[in-house]
Amino acid sequence: MATKRSLLSPTVLLRRNALYKGVFGGSRGWMVVGAVVWGPRLLKRFAGRQERVLTTEKLVAGQTLQITALRPPTRQQRRAAARTR
């Protein structure tokens, strides 16, 4: 069973203080902490998804190609999959 992140964990406290004291409070030191703590997370979110080539094939005359997009799993399906791991 996965555990919930505690609201008192060090990373949560750092993120919260960086946001309130740095961004909203104007403390330069907390802004630096915020850049270090939030930077990788934001970078992963915005630059993480890139196109991937799955296959490359040449088609000859008479062949057809069907491209289908798969729906992402629902939250319930993701949770069920996480429980089976």
N, C-alpha and C positions, 0 to 999 in steps of 0.2 A: 504494500500500500504506500502510495506517495504521500509525503508529509507536506503540509502547507508551510510556506515560508513564514517565519516568525516576524512580527512587526518590530521586534527588538534586535534582529540580527544586525551585525556590523555593516553589511552592505546596504541594507535598507535604511539604516540610520545615516550613513554617509550620503546616500542619494537624497534623502529628505532634507538634511542640513544643507547640502550643496544647492538644492533648489530654493529653499526658503531664505537662507542666509546669503547665498551667493547671487542668485538671479534676482530675487525680490528684495534682498537686503542690501545688495551692493558691495559685499565683502569680496575683495579681489582674491584672497586666499581660498575662500570657498568656491569661487568661480573656477579656479584651477583644479580643485578637488573634483568639482562637477564635470569638468572637461575630461578628466582621467577616468572617472567612474561611469559617466554617461556616454562618452565618446565611442568606445567599442560597441556598445549596445546599439546606438543610433547608426553607426557605420554598417553594422551587420544588417540592420533592418533595411537601409536604403540601398546598399550596394551588394547585398547578399544574393538576391535573386537575379540570375542571369540565364540567358537562353542556353540550352544544351542540345547538341546534335545527338539524336538517338540512333539514327541509322542513315546510311547513304546508299542508294541503289539506283541503277540505271533501268529505265523502263524501255521495253521494246514495243513496237507497234502492236496494238491490241490489248496491252495490259492496262489496268487501271490502278489508281492509288486512292485509298480512302483514309482521310485523316479524321480522328475522333479525339475530342477533348474529354478527359475524365473529370468528373466533378470532384472537388476536394471533399474529404470525409467530414461529416458533421461532428459537432462537439461530442455527441453521444457515441459515435463510432470511434473517435480518437480515444475517448476514455475507456471504452471496451477493449480496444487494441492495447492500451497501456496496461490494463489489468492482466492481460494474457501473457505479457512478457515476463 
